[in-house]
Amino acid sequence: MTVLKIARMGHPVLLERCQPVPDPGAPEIRRLVQDMFETMEDAPGAGLAAPQVHVPLRLFVFRVRPDRSSGAPDDRVVGNTVLINPVVEPVGEEKHLRWEGCLSIPGLRAAVPRYKRVRYTGVDCDGRTIAAEVEGFHAGVVQHENDHLDGVLYPMRMTDFRLMGFNEEIARTEELAQHAARQRAQWGLSPEASRPG
């Protein structure tokens, strides 16, 4: 197996609509999938789409680790999974903001509107059908990776660019907010007490 080079935002392969995989069981597709799993784990990431490794085909790999799942019944934990020629559909119209990063946009995160629940189908390298209806982190990562197959990067989905920043700055801001909340609680103050009137 090989760790592949990840295309970064600005590379044209990330902006094109990918072609269907004609033979999911072909040796070169199996090799690509294994290399993508290794690349995803090495990065480390929660998902990786074929165009991110310079291959404009309709497939992506992903995983949902226990520490990423919300714990909701349909936010299923899954190990390394491949979806070839996927179809992803929203279940209902409800959306929410979800913080996302992307291996093709290193160092940044943003709040992206995503459907709360989705249904997806696809096949694996043995032609077996993979189908699920999911929510939470699981739904978000599937939507994010499927977008790559249509040449869509998460900034194209954003509605408020104030909710984008460098990972370190966002982490620092979250840490400061948690510290302020602990101090307010220690003094018996409501969260609103520290806000300007």
C-alpha positions in Angstrom: 0.0 0.0 0.0 1.0 3.6 -0.6 0.3 7.0 0.9 -0.9 9.1 -1.9 -0.4 12.8 -2.5 -3.4 14.9 -1.5 -4.6 17.6 -4.0 -5.0 21.0 -2.3 -7.6 23.7 -3.0 -6.8 25.4 -6.2 -6.0 22.2 -8.1 -8.4 21.7 -11.0 -9.1 18.0 -10.2 -11.0 19.2 -7.2 -13.4 21.2 -9.3 -14.5 18.6 -11.8 -17.5 16.3 -11.7 -16.1 12.7 -11.4 -16.9 9.8 -13.7 -18.7 6.6 -12.5 -16.5 3.6 -11.7 -17.1 1.1 -14.5 -15.8 -2.0 -12.6 -15.7 -1.7 -8.8 -13.9 -5.0 -8.5 -11.1 -4.1 -11.0 -7.6 -4.7 -9.5 -6.7 -1.0 -10.0 -9.8 0.1 -8.1 -9.0 -2.3 -5.2 -5.5 -1.0 -5.1 -6.7 2.6 -5.2 -9.1 2.0 -2.3 -6.4 0.4 -0.1 -4.1 3.3 -0.8 -6.8 5.8 0.0 -7.5 4.0 3.4 -3.7 4.3 4.1 -3.6 7.9 3.1 -6.7 8.8 5.2 -5.2 7.1 8.2 -1.8 8.8 7.7 -3.3 12.3 7.2 -5.2 11.6 9.6 -8.7 12.2 8.4 -12.3 11.0 8.6 -12.8 10.7 4.9 -11.1 11.0 1.5 -12.5 11.2 -2.0 -10.8 9.9 -5.1 -10.4 13.4 -6.7 -8.5 14.4 -3.5 -5.8 11.9 -4.6 -5.9 13.1 -8.3 -8.3 10.4 -9.5 -11.6 11.8 -10.9 -13.8 8.7 -10.2 -17.0 8.5 -8.1 -15.7 6.8 -4.9 -14.8 7.8 -1.4 -13.6 6.2 1.8 -14.6 7.2 5.3 -14.8 6.1 8.9 -16.7 7.2 12.0 -14.6 6.6 15.2 -16.4 6.4 18.5 -14.9 9.7 19.7 -16.5 11.5 16.6 -20.0 10.0 16.9 -22.6 12.1 18.7 -23.9 8.9 20.4 -27.3 9.3 18.6 -28.7 6.0 17.4 -28.3 6.9 13.7 -24.8 8.4 14.1 -23.3 5.0 13.5 -19.7 4.2 14.3 -18.1 2.5 11.3 -14.6 1.3 10.5 -12.9 2.0 7.2 -15.7 2.0 4.6 -15.7 2.5 0.8 -18.7 3.8 -1.2 -18.3 3.4 -5.0 -20.8 5.2 -7.3 -22.6 6.6 -4.2 -26.1 8.2 -4.2 -26.7 10.5 -1.2 -30.1 12.0 -0.6 -31.4 14.2 2.2 -34.1 12.8 4.5 -36.2 15.9 5.3 -35.3 19.5 4.9 -33.7 20.2 8.3 -30.2 21.5 8.2 -27.7 22.5 10.9 -24.3 24.1 11.0 -21.4 21.6 11.4 -17.7 22.4 11.9 -15.7 20.8 9.1 -12.1 20.6 8.0 -10.8 19.1 4.8 -7.5 17.4 3.9 -7.5 19.5 0.7 -7.8 22.7 2.7 -5.2 22.1 5.5 -5.2 24.1 8.7 -8.7 25.6 8.4 -12.2 24.8 9.7 -15.6 26.3 9.1 -19.2 26.0 10.0 -21.0 24.5 7.0 -24.8 24.0 6.6 -25.5 20.3 6.1 -28.7 18.2 6.1 -29.3 16.7 9.5 -30.2 13.2 8.1 -29.2 11.5 4.9 -29.8 8.2 3.1 -26.9 6.8 1.1 -26.3 3.8 -1.1 -23.3 2.5 -3.1 -21.3 -0.6 -3.5 -18.0 -1.9 -2.2 -15.2 -3.5 -4.3 -17.0 -6.9 -4.2 -20.2 -5.3 -5.6 -22.1 -5.7 -2.3 -24.6 -3.0 -1.7 -23.9 -0.6 1.2 -27.0 1.4 2.3 -27.8 3.3 5.5 -29.9 6.2 6.8 -27.7 8.3 9.2 -27.4 11.6 11.1 -24.8 13.5 13.1 -21.1 13.2 12.3 -21.8 10.2 10.1 -24.2 12.2 7.9 -21.9 15.1 7.7 -18.8 13.2 6.6 -20.8 11.4 3.9 -22.2 14.7 2.6 -18.7 16.3 2.7 -17.0 13.5 0.7 -19.9 13.1 -1.7 -19.6 16.8 -2.5 -16.0 16.2 -3.7 -17.3 13.9 -6.4 -19.3 16.9 -7.8 -16.4 19.3 -7.6 -17.7 21.1 -4.5 -15.5 22.1 -1.6 -17.0 23.1 1.7 -16.4 26.9 1.3 -18.8 26.8 -1.6 -21.5 25.7 0.8 -20.8 28.3 3.5 -23.3 31.1 4.2 -21.3 33.0 6.8 -17.5 33.4 6.3 -17.1 34.8 9.8 -17.4 31.1 10.9 -14.1 30.1 9.3 -10.7 30.2 10.8 -7.4 28.5 11.4 -7.6 25.4 13.6 -5.3 26.8 16.3 -7.3 30.1 16.6 -10.6 28.2 16.8 -9.2 25.9 19.4 -7.9 28.9 21.4 -11.3 30.6 21.2 -13.1 27.5 22.4 -10.7 27.1 25.3 -11.2 30.8 26.3 -15.0 30.4 26.1 -14.8 27.2 28.3 -12.6 29.0 30.8 -15.0 32.0 31.0 -18.0 29.7 31.5 -16.2 27.9 34.4 -15.4 31.3 36.0 -19.0 32.5 35.7 -20.2 29.2 37.2 -17.7 29.5 40.1 -19.1 32.9 41.0 -22.7 31.8 40.5 -23.2 34.2 37.5 -25.5 33.5 34.6 -23.9 33.3 31.2 -25.5 36.6 30.3 -23.8 38.4 33.2 -20.5 38.9 31.4 -22.1 40.3 28.2 -22.2 44.0 27.7 -25.7 45.5 28.4 
